Amino acid sequence: MENEDQILLDQLKRGDYSAYELIFKKYYKALSVKAYFMLEDDMEAEDLVQNLFISVWQNNLFLSINTSVKGYLLRSVHNRCLTVLRDKKIAERKLHKYTEEQNWRGEEDHETVPQNDYEGKFELIFGQLPSRRQKAFKLVYLEDKKYKEAAEEMGLSVNSIKTHLKLAVKALQKKLINFK
């Protein structure tokens, strides 16, 4: 199997797109499963793996592969998952700090408590969404960007953006419906 990968890698280095397709088909599912176990979100895992393959092709990263293709791809998925998890932790810390500040301010002004509580709940739930859903939501609903613009900025398809938005709104509605 390693020999087969080496042949495919050599073909890739010569610019053979069919070798790229074969590697994609061969490893996509296993890489998606690995990403899912780390991220616990199937959409985010699939997006991460798809973006890895896009990056490998667009940036000619296969030229720098000195180990096995499988090892390189597994390590890349692992590292990208760690980055996503680190970014989520940072966002959660910032959100927690923001929520604490809002709660502290809300205690001084009793008229704003209900609004602050709702906003705080929204921020808390929003912060728990996968990072891509948060980004898609911000771009389309808060920055008024078109689906196509958001897709280009995030490096995703328009359909992926729509899916992220649908799932984000659904999660927010589900958790906020009983709050008001």
Secondary structure as UniProt FT lines:
FT   HELIX           2..13
FT   TURN            14..15
FT   HELIX           17..39
FT   HELIX           42..58
FT   TURN            59..60
FT   HELIX           61..64
FT   HELIX           69..108
FT   HELIX           110..112
FT   HELIX           113..128
FT   HELIX           131..137
FT   HELIX           138..142
FT   HELIX           147..154
FT   HELIX           158..176
FT   TURN            177..179
//
